[in-house]
Amino acid sequence: MDYVSALVPPVVMAVFFIGVIRVIVKTQGGANKAKEDAAVDAALARGEGARPASRGTDA
């Protein structure tokens, strides 16, 4: 029975890992993709707007 108790934790972790991967794959794209892309684009635009203007002189 020691082999059963030794195999249970890896099997449980493998099942959990497969479930997490399936959730990640299923939530990619779909109806929320446009909303997520718009949020990323807005964050990038805010980041670009926050940078100070670069000067024309390089050292």
CYANA upper distance limits for C-alpha pairs under 8 A (distance plus 0.5 A):
  1 MET  CA      5 SER  CA      7.19
  2 ASP  CA      6 ALA  CA      6.63
  3 TYR  CA      7 LEU  CA      6.65
  4 VAL  CA      8 VAL  CA      6.68
  5 SER  CA      9 PRO  CA      8.08
  6 ALA  CA     10 PRO  CA      8.49
  7 LEU  CA     11 VAL  CA      6.80
  8 VAL  CA     12 VAL  CA      6.59
  9 PRO  CA     13 MET  CA      6.64
 10 PRO  CA     14 ALA  CA      6.52
 11 VAL  CA     15 VAL  CA      6.71
 12 VAL  CA     16 PHE  CA      6.69
 13 MET  CA     17 PHE  CA      6.49
 14 ALA  CA     18 ILE  CA      6.64
 15 VAL  CA     19 GLY  CA      6.72
 16 PHE  CA     20 VAL  CA      6.76
 17 PHE  CA     21 ILE  CA      6.73
 18 ILE  CA     22 ARG  CA      6.66
 19 GLY  CA     23 VAL  CA      6.77
 20 VAL  CA     24 ILE  CA      6.74
 21 ILE  CA     25 VAL  CA      6.65
 22 ARG  CA     26 LYS  CA      6.55
 23 VAL  CA     27 THR  CA      6.66
 24 ILE  CA     28 GLN  CA      7.02
 28 GLN  CA     33 LYS  CA      7.64
 29 GLY  CA     33 LYS  CA      5.08
 31 ALA  CA     35 LYS  CA      8.46
 32 ASN  CA     36 GLU  CA      6.56
 33 LYS  CA     37 ASP  CA      6.51
 34 ALA  CA     38 ALA  CA      6.57
 35 LYS  CA     39 ALA  CA      6.76
 36 GLU  CA     40 VAL  CA      6.79
 37 ASP  CA     41 ASP  CA      6.62
 38 ALA  CA     42 ALA  CA      6.58
 39 ALA  CA     43 ALA  CA      6.70
 40 VAL  CA     44 LEU  CA      6.65
 41 ASP  CA     45 ALA  CA      6.60
 42 ALA  CA     46 ARG  CA      6.68
 43 ALA  CA     47 GLY  CA      6.68
 44 LEU  CA     48 GLU  CA      6.63
 45 ALA  CA     49 GLY  CA      6.57
 46 ARG  CA     50 ALA  CA      6.68
 47 GLY  CA     51 ARG  CA      7.27
